[in-house]
Amino acid sequence: MSPPLWIACYLIATLGHMAIWIASFNRLHAANSHFLIRKSSYGFLAIAVFLVPAIFSFVAYREFDFFPDAMTSFPVVFTAYFSACLFFGLYTATIWMYRRIVDHQNPSIQSAHAISRYDFGGVATQANRSAFERSFAAIPGNQIYRLNVETRHLNFPHLNSALDGLTLTLISDLHFTGNICQAYFEQVVEKANELDSDFIIIAGDIIDREYCLSWLKQTLAELSAKHGIYFVLGNHDRKLKNETLIRETLRGIGCRDVADRWLPIDFNGSQIHLVGNERPWFGDETRVSSDPFEFSNGDLRICVTHSPDQWKWGRERGCDLTLAGHTHGGQIRIPLLGPVISPSYFGVKYASGIFCHNGKVMVVSRGVSGEEPIRFNCPPEITQIKIQV
Ligand SMILES: [Fe+2]
């Protein structure tokens, strides 16, 4: 094998090695169940992704002069792993190219998509930010305050004509931690209210720290929508000792909990059926019947869930539209490569955007915030969906 071919193989195998470990990390975090997994995995991932290839490179360079003939001298376990990495690297590159050629982000069901960009960095003063927040905000290119308001027009010709023009605002992953100042969230709420939607849907990961509970009453209580505000919780909401406190506080400010239940709502004489799913962190989805009562043809069924992994569950219950968050769009998107970290059983496939399967649609928000106040090439988002019949 010529040196250039060996180097190409080595680079593809390195890509495969990284892809194996990152893919494992994403799937391990899809359920995010164990304390040790949550706390140790970032360090473990860094070692696996960066240190191991560095050691391999050093060994290959020092011992074998970077030539492939030396492969025969490698231990059989290394050769087998190298071959697996080579295969997985080719597979990853093929999938990456396929996703860029086939534009799954622009299905025919979406007739229009507009983005308005805002920068709320000006409201974050020295006084209202922690030193932690200031140090992250100072990183060049960090987009934590650069909210995008995305408007998506979705066509559902089979629905009752009374639902034409219905609007929903999706807000996800607020992450009230104190790591991003309250003033930013006040601007987000103001912008959401300006959209004047019929419904506001909050798709989980609302609060991480108990001392931010007052923010629910001070900031989130300002949200308003003509036909109400509905929510489910996400994995980070488990960080409070008692998640019931979040539910009670949200109910106290007029939000409605849709977890594990169907909620029929009258709209212009037609019916909307909301159903919530907080799996795999809360509740029991088997409690929710796939068809609990008579649906009329033309009714709109909406599944509200934190994890996009529950889309199949929503589709099985006939939901025309599933609204999710959780994956934050990856939070850091590498130019050309896109998102890398996405805690989902599907990896980065559902990191954010719109997805379509047999006429059923899922919209995944990049979210408003995150536990770590850092975003590159991945601005925070609220989304308004306009239903067209
Ligand atoms: Fe989140």
Residues whose N, C-alpha, C, O or C-beta is under 5 A from the ligand:
A	BS01	LIG	D173 D205 H326
